[in-house]
Amino acid sequence: MAELKFEITQNIGILSEGAKGWSKEINLISWNDRDPKYDIREWSPEHDKMGKGVTLSKEEIVALRDLLNGLEL
């Protein structure tokens, strides 16, 4: 399996922190030297290990924002 290359270009924020020290974050990440995309996933404290997550384009993050803004919370 090929090695996955990533670079966190902007840390936007932490959504939550788990008991084992990992944090669920939203970041702007460049995967395999491609243009950065918005990414939500869990990270170890050193950002050397990651959990499964979701990567969104700018258009998708705007659509998500609009959907969330429409919710009655």
MOPAC internal coordinates of N, CA, C and O (Angstrom, degrees):
PM7 1SCF
backbone

  N    0.0000 0     0.00 0     0.00 0    0    0    0
  C    1.4483 1     0.00 0     0.00 0    1    0    0
  C    1.5243 1   109.07 1     0.00 0    2    1    0
  O    1.2310 1   120.06 1   -46.95 1    3    2    1
  N    1.3253 1   117.49 1   133.05 1    3    2    1
  C    1.4582 1   121.66 1  -178.86 1    5    3    2
  C    1.5239 1   110.75 1   -69.32 1    6    5    3
  O    1.2310 1   121.19 1   -32.89 1    7    6    5
  N    1.3260 1   115.34 1   147.11 1    7    6    5
  C    1.4476 1   120.50 1   179.24 1    9    7    6
  C    1.5201 1   110.14 1   -71.22 1   10    9    7
  O    1.2310 1   120.87 1   -41.78 1   11   10    9
  N    1.3161 1   115.94 1   138.22 1   11   10    9
  C    1.4496 1   122.38 1   179.54 1   13   11   10
  C    1.5203 1   108.53 1   -87.91 1   14   13   11
  O    1.2310 1   120.48 1   -55.92 1   15   14   13
  N    1.3356 1   116.69 1   124.08 1   15   14   13
  C    1.4550 1   121.07 1   179.61 1   17   15   14
  C    1.5174 1   108.37 1  -105.54 1   18   17   15
  O    1.2310 1   120.59 1   -48.18 1   19   18   17
  N    1.3399 1   116.48 1   131.82 1   19   18   17
  C    1.4567 1   120.07 1   178.62 1   21   19   18
  C    1.5218 1   110.41 1  -144.43 1   22   21   19
  O    1.2310 1   121.43 1   -25.12 1   23   22   21
  N    1.3241 1   114.87 1   154.88 1   23   22   21
  C    1.4598 1   121.53 1   174.72 1   25   23   22
  C    1.5171 1   107.42 1  -140.47 1   26   25   23
  O    1.2310 1   120.75 1   -58.28 1   27   26   25
  N    1.3373 1   116.16 1   121.72 1   27   26   25
  C    1.4588 1   120.54 1   175.21 1   29   27   26
  C    1.5295 1   106.35 1   -77.39 1   30   29   27
  O    1.2310 1   120.70 1   -71.31 1   31   30   29
  N    1.3255 1   116.27 1   108.69 1   31   30   29
  C    1.4615 1   120.17 1  -177.29 1   33   31   30
  C    1.5253 1   112.25 1   -86.98 1   34   33   31
  O    1.2310 1   120.57 1   155.20 1   35   34   33
  N    1.3547 1   116.52 1   -24.80 1   35   34   33
  C    1.4665 1   120.12 1   176.48 1   37   35   34
  C    1.5159 1   109.05 1  -154.25 1   38   37   35
  O    1.2310 1   120.55 1   -53.58 1   39   38   37
  N    1.3289 1   116.56 1   126.42 1   39   38   37
  C    1.4553 1   121.26 1   173.75 1   41   39   38
  C    1.5214 1   106.69 1   -90.47 1   42   41   39
  O    1.2310 1   120.73 1   -66.94 1   43   42   41
  N    1.3244 1   116.20 1   113.06 1   43   42   41
  C    1.4675 1   120.32 1  -176.75 1   45   43   42
  C    1.5210 1   110.76 1   -84.63 1   46   45   43
  O    1.2310 1   120.05 1   138.39 1   47   46   45
  N    1.3316 1   117.50 1   -41.61 1   47   46   45
  C    1.4582 1   118.54 1   177.38 1   49   47   46
  C    1.5068 1   113.24 1   171.17 1   50   49   47
  O    1.2310 1   121.63 1   -12.41 1   51   50   49
  N    1.3298 1   114.49 1   167.59 1   51   50   49
  C    1.4597 1   123.23 1   178.44 1   53   51   50
  C    1.5168 1   108.00 1  -101.13 1   54   53   51
  O    1.2310 1   120.64 1   -52.75 1   55   54   53
  N    1.3392 1   116.39 1   127.25 1   55   54   53
  C    1.4554 1   121.44 1   178.93 1   57   55   54
  C    1.5220 1   111.73 1   -87.18 1   58   57   55
  O    1.2310 1   120.42 1   143.02 1   59   58   57
  N    1.3389 1   116.81 1   -36.98 1   59   58   57
  C    1.4637 1   121.08 1   178.46 1   61   59   58
  C    1.5227 1   109.04 1  -163.86 1   62   61   59
  O    1.2310 1   121.31 1   -15.38 1   63   62   61
  N    1.3408 1   115.09 1   164.62 1   63   62   61
  C    1.4532 1   121.09 1   176.61 1   65   63   62
  C    1.5224 1   108.81 1  -126.02 1   66   65   63
  O    1.2310 1   121.02 1   -45.35 1   67   66   65
  N    1.3258 1   115.66 1   134.65 1   67   66   65
  C    1.4567 1   121.27 1  -178.86 1   69   67   66
  C    1.5154 1   112.44 1   -91.89 1   70   69   67
  O    1.2310 1   120.96 1   -12.36 1   71   70   69
  N    1.3265 1   115.78 1   167.64 1   71   70   69
  C    1.4647 1   122.29 1  -177.93 1   73   71   70
  C    1.5247 1   112.16 1   -64.15 1   74   73   71
  O    1.2310 1   120.11 1   150.21 1   75   74   73
  N    1.3386 1   117.39 1   -29.79 1   75   74   73
  C    1.4703 1   119.58 1  -177.95 1   77   75   74
  C    1.5302 1   112.57 1   -86.16 1   78   77   75
  O    1.2310 1   119.93 1  -171.58 1   79   78   77
  N    1.3278 1   117.73 1     8.42 1   79   78   77
  C    1.4587 1   121.38 1   175.71 1   81   79   78
  C    1.5119 1   114.78 1    94.73 1   82   81   79
  O    1.2310 1   119.88 1   173.06 1   83   82   81
  N    1.3155 1   117.84 1    -6.94 1   83   82   81
  C    1.4562 1   120.63 1   178.58 1   85   83   82
  C    1.5191 1   109.40 1   -79.84 1   86   85   83
  O    1.2310 1   120.24 1   -26.28 1   87   86   85
  N    1.3177 1   117.14 1   153.72 1   87   86   85
  C    1.4529 1   120.75 1   179.20 1   89   87   86
  C    1.5261 1   110.29 1  -127.14 1   90   89   87
  O    1.2310 1   121.30 1   -39.79 1   91   90   89
  N    1.3283 1   115.12 1   140.21 1   91   90   89
  C    1.4652 1   121.17 1   174.91 1   93   91   90
  C    1.5250 1   106.10 1   -87.10 1   94   93   91
  O    1.2310 1   121.10 1   -58.18 1   95   94   93
  N    1.3320 1   115.49 1   121.82 1   95   94   93
  C    1.4610 1   120.81 1  -172.47 1   97   95   94
  C    1.5174 1   111.32 1  -128.31 1   98   97   95
  O    1.2310 1   121.75 1   -21.85 1   99   98   97
  N    1.3250 1   114.26 1   158.15 1   99   98   97
  C    1.4535 1   120.70 1   166.99 1  101   99   98
  C    1.5226 1   106.45 1  -114.78 1  102  101   99
  O    1.2310 1   121.42 1   -54.75 1  103  102  101
  N    1.3333 1   114.89 1   125.25 1  103  102  101
  C    1.4563 1   122.18 1  -175.95 1  105  103  102
  C    1.5246 1   109.91 1  -136.60 1  106  105  103
  O    1.2310 1   121.21 1   -16.44 1  107  106  105
  N    1.3023 1   115.30 1   163.56 1  107  106  105
  C    1.4571 1   122.19 1   168.64 1  109  107  106
  C    1.5254 1   105.14 1  -101.48 1  110  109  107
  O    1.2310 1   120.37 1   -60.90 1  111  110  109
  N    1.3464 1   116.89 1   119.10 1  111  110  109
  C    1.4601 1   121.29 1  -172.33 1  113  111  110
  C    1.5184 1   110.99 1  -128.39 1  114  113  111
  O    1.2310 1   121.19 1   -43.43 1  115  114  113
  N    1.3322 1   115.32 1   136.57 1  115  114  113
  C    1.4583 1   122.03 1   171.66 1  117  115  114
  C    1.5238 1   107.34 1   -95.78 1  118  117  115
  O    1.2310 1   120.59 1   -63.39 1  119  118  117
  N    1.3357 1   116.48 1   116.61 1  119  118  117
  C    1.4599 1   122.43 1   178.88 1  121  119  118
  C    1.5193 1   108.97 1   -99.15 1  122  121  119
  O    1.2310 1   120.45 1   -54.61 1  123  122  121
  N    1.3307 1   116.74 1   125.39 1  123  122  121
  C    1.4711 1   123.04 1   177.01 1  125  123  122
  C    1.5313 1   112.24 1    51.10 1  126  125  123
  O    1.2310 1   120.90 1  -133.88 1  127  126  125
  N    1.3338 1   115.89 1    46.12 1  127  126  125
  C    1.4756 1   123.83 1   176.47 1  129  127  126
  C    1.5263 1   113.87 1    63.63 1  130  129  127
  O    1.2310 1   119.70 1  -159.38 1  131  130  129
  N    1.3190 1   118.18 1    20.62 1  131  130  129
  C    1.4647 1   121.62 1   176.48 1  133  131  130
  C    1.5250 1   109.43 1   -91.40 1  134  133  131
  O    1.2310 1   121.00 1    -6.59 1  135  134  133
  N    1.3395 1   115.69 1   173.41 1  135  134  133
  C    1.4598 1   120.29 1   176.82 1  137  135  134
  C    1.5215 1   109.70 1   -59.10 1  138  137  135
  O    1.2310 1   120.27 1   -38.07 1  139  138  137
  N    1.3339 1   117.08 1   141.93 1  139  138  137
  C    1.4713 1   120.35 1  -179.34 1  141  139  138
  C    1.5275 1   112.04 1   -62.94 1  142  141  139
  O    1.2310 1   121.61 1   -33.87 1  143  142  141
  N    1.3440 1   114.53 1   146.13 1  143  142  141
  C    1.4647 1   122.26 1   175.47 1  145  143  142
  C    1.5215 1   107.95 1  -131.12 1  146  145  143
  O    1.2310 1   121.19 1   -19.79 1  147  146  145
  N    1.3214 1   115.32 1   160.21 1  147  146  145
  C    1.4568 1   121.02 1   177.39 1  149  147  146
  C    1.5220 1   108.48 1   -75.25 1  150  149  147
  O    1.2310 1   120.62 1   -39.43 1  151  150  149
  N    1.3205 1   116.43 1   140.57 1  151  150  149
  C    1.4553 1   121.49 1  -171.61 1  153  151  150
  C    1.5251 1   109.64 1  -142.22 1  154  153  151
  O    1.2310 1   120.80 1   -47.12 1  155  154  153
  N    1.3289 1   116.08 1   132.88 1  155  154  153
  C    1.4638 1   122.17 1   176.20 1  157  155  154
  C    1.5228 1   107.46 1  -122.15 1  158  157  155
  O    1.2310 1   120.57 1   -60.58 1  159  158  157
  N    1.3406 1   116.52 1   119.42 1  159  158  157
  C    1.4661 1   121.28 1   178.66 1  161  159  158
  C    1.5242 1   109.69 1  -167.14 1  162  161  159
  O    1.2310 1   121.08 1    -9.10 1  163  162  161
  N    1.3370 1   115.55 1   170.90 1  163  162  161
  C    1.4628 1   121.52 1   176.60 1  165  163  162
  C    1.5275 1   109.60 1   -89.21 1  166  165  163
  O    1.2310 1   121.58 1   -37.67 1  167  166  165
  N    1.3290 1   114.57 1   142.33 1  167  166  165
  C    1.4624 1   122.00 1  -179.98 1  169  167  166
  C    1.5200 1   110.39 1  -129.82 1  170  169  167
  O    1.2310 1   121.11 1   -34.00 1  171  170  169
  N    1.3288 1   115.48 1   146.00 1  171  170  169
  C    1.4614 1   120.47 1   171.73 1  173  171  170
  C    1.5354 1   107.71 1   -69.89 1  174  173  171
  O    1.2310 1   119.92 1   -16.97 1  175  174  173
  N    1.3272 1   117.76 1   163.03 1  175  174  173
  C    1.4673 1   119.66 1  -178.03 1  177  175  174
  C    1.5324 1   113.99 1   -56.90 1  178  177  175
  O    1.2310 1   119.89 1   148.09 1  179  178  177
  N    1.3342 1   117.82 1   -31.91 1  179  178  177
  C    1.4742 1   120.95 1  -178.30 1  181  179  178
  C    1.5394 1   112.38 1   -90.22 1  182  181  179
  O    1.2310 1   120.18 1   178.92 1  183  182  181
  N    1.3233 1   117.27 1    -1.08 1  183  182  181
  C    1.4686 1   123.36 1  -176.62 1  185  183  182
  C    1.5285 1   112.41 1    58.60 1  186  185  183
  O    1.2310 1   120.36 1  -150.05 1  187  186  185
  N    1.3342 1   116.92 1    29.95 1  187  186  185
  C    1.4591 1   120.26 1   176.37 1  189  187  186
  C    1.5287 1   111.88 1  -102.05 1  190  189  187
  O    1.2310 1   120.34 1   166.53 1  191  190  189
  N    1.3369 1   116.95 1   -13.47 1  191  190  189
  C    1.4628 1   122.26 1   176.08 1  193  191  190
  C    1.5216 1   107.73 1  -129.23 1  194  193  191
  O    1.2310 1   121.42 1   -32.83 1  195  194  193
  N    1.3479 1   114.89 1   147.17 1  195  194  193
  C    1.4589 1   119.25 1  -178.26 1  197  195  194
  C    1.5092 1   110.59 1  -138.98 1  198  197  195
  O    1.2310 1   121.03 1   -24.89 1  199  198  197
  N    1.3190 1   115.64 1   155.11 1  199  198  197
  C    1.4497 1   122.04 1   173.39 1  201  199  198
  C    1.5223 1   110.16 1   -95.50 1  202  201  199
  O    1.2310 1   121.20 1     0.72 1  203  202  201
  N    1.3237 1   115.30 1  -179.28 1  203  202  201
  C    1.4550 1   119.48 1   176.40 1  205  203  202
  C    1.5191 1   109.07 1   -67.95 1  206  205  203
  O    1.2310 1   121.32 1   -30.96 1  207  206  205
  N    1.3195 1   115.08 1   149.04 1  207  206  205
  C    1.4496 1   118.81 1  -178.73 1  209  207  206
  C    1.5045 1   111.79 1  -154.19 1  210  209  207
  O    1.2310 1   121.47 1    14.37 1  211  210  209
  N    1.3117 1   114.78 1  -165.63 1  211  210  209
  C    1.4593 1   121.64 1   179.37 1  213  211  210
  C    1.5307 1   108.22 1  -132.06 1  214  213  211
  O    1.2310 1   121.31 1   -42.34 1  215  214  213
  N    1.3317 1   115.11 1   137.66 1  215  214  213
  C    1.4582 1   122.20 1   179.08 1  217  215  214
  C    1.5223 1   108.02 1  -113.85 1  218  217  215
  O    1.2310 1   120.73 1   -47.55 1  219  218  217
  N    1.3298 1   116.21 1   132.45 1  219  218  217
  C    1.4589 1   121.76 1  -174.62 1  221  219  218
  C    1.5268 1   111.14 1  -127.13 1  222  221  219
  O    1.2310 1   121.10 1   -38.71 1  223  222  221
  N    1.3239 1   115.51 1   141.29 1  223  222  221
  C    1.4650 1   120.47 1   173.35 1  225  223  222
  C    1.5323 1   108.92 1   -75.40 1  226  225  223
  O    1.2310 1   120.49 1    -7.55 1  227  226  225
  N    1.3174 1   116.66 1   172.45 1  227  226  225
  C    1.4612 1   120.43 1   178.05 1  229  227  226
  C    1.5266 1   110.13 1   -60.16 1  230  229  227
  O    1.2310 1   120.23 1   137.87 1  231  230  229
  N    1.3271 1   117.17 1   -42.13 1  231  230  229
  C    1.4607 1   120.83 1   179.90 1  233  231  230
  C    1.5298 1   111.53 1   -63.24 1  234  233  231
  O    1.2310 1   120.57 1   141.31 1  235  234  233
  N    1.3331 1   116.51 1   -38.69 1  235  234  233
  C    1.4622 1   120.35 1   179.54 1  237  235  234
  C    1.5204 1   111.67 1   -70.35 1  238  237  235
  O    1.2310 1   119.78 1   142.25 1  239  238  237
  N    1.3307 1   118.02 1   -37.75 1  239  238  237
  C    1.4670 1   119.95 1   179.91 1  241  239  238
  C    1.5248 1   110.48 1   -69.61 1  242  241  239
  O    1.2310 1   120.26 1   146.31 1  243  242  241
  N    1.3398 1   117.11 1   -33.69 1  243  242  241
  C    1.4692 1   121.01 1   175.42 1  245  243  242
  C    1.5299 1   109.73 1   -65.96 1  246  245  243
  O    1.2310 1   120.09 1   136.70 1  247  246  245
  N    1.3373 1   117.44 1   -43.30 1  247  246  245
  C    1.4624 1   121.32 1   178.26 1  249  247  246
  C    1.5293 1   110.43 1   -63.15 1  250  249  247
  O    1.2310 1   120.01 1   138.80 1  251  250  249
  N    1.3388 1   117.59 1   -41.20 1  251  250  249
  C    1.4568 1   121.67 1   177.48 1  253  251  250
  C    1.5240 1   110.50 1   -62.57 1  254  253  251
  O    1.2310 1   120.32 1   135.14 1  255  254  253
  N    1.3193 1   117.00 1   -44.86 1  255  254  253
  C    1.4641 1   120.76 1   177.78 1  257  255  254
  C    1.5267 1   110.87 1   -57.47 1  258  257  255
  O    1.2310 1   120.89 1   133.41 1  259  258  257
  N    1.3192 1   115.90 1   -46.59 1  259  258  257
  C    1.4695 1   120.50 1  -179.22 1  261  259  258
  C    1.5269 1   111.12 1   -62.20 1  262  261  259
  O    1.2310 1   120.17 1   138.38 1  263  262  261
  N    1.3304 1   117.28 1   -41.62 1  263  262  261
  C    1.4612 1   120.74 1   177.84 1  265  263  262
  C    1.5269 1   111.36 1   -63.60 1  266  265  263
  O    1.2310 1   120.50 1   135.91 1  267  266  265
  N    1.3240 1   116.65 1   -44.09 1  267  266  265
  C    1.4611 1   120.51 1  -179.70 1  269  267  266
  C    1.5294 1   111.77 1   -66.43 1  270  269  267
  O    1.2310 1   120.50 1   142.39 1  271  270  269
  N    1.3263 1   116.65 1   -37.61 1  271  270  269
  C    1.4618 1   120.45 1   177.91 1  273  271  270
  C    1.5174 1   111.69 1   -63.29 1  274  273  271
  O    1.2310 1   119.98 1   154.35 1  275  274  273
  N    1.3271 1   117.65 1   -25.65 1  275  274  273
  C    1.4530 1   121.74 1  -179.99 1  277  275  274
  C    1.5143 1   114.74 1   -83.87 1  278  277  275
  O    1.2310 1   120.11 1   173.15 1  279  278  277
  N    1.3372 1   117.40 1    -6.85 1  279  278  277
  C    1.4644 1   120.97 1  -179.02 1  281  279  278
  C    1.5250 1   111.73 1   -80.23 1  282  281  279
  O    1.2310 1   121.07 1   -35.05 1  283  282  281
  N    1.3204 1   115.55 1   144.95 1  283  282  281
  C    1.4561 1   121.80 1   171.37 1  285  283  282
  C    1.5203 1   107.88 1   -91.06 1  286  285  283
  O    1.2310 1   119.47 1   -78.11 1  287  286  285
  N    1.3220 1   118.61 1   101.89 1  287  286  285
  C    1.4623 1   121.75 1  -177.52 1  289  287  286
  C    1.5184 1   111.04 1  -104.41 1  290  289  287
  O    1.2310 1   120.10 1   180.00 1  291  290  289

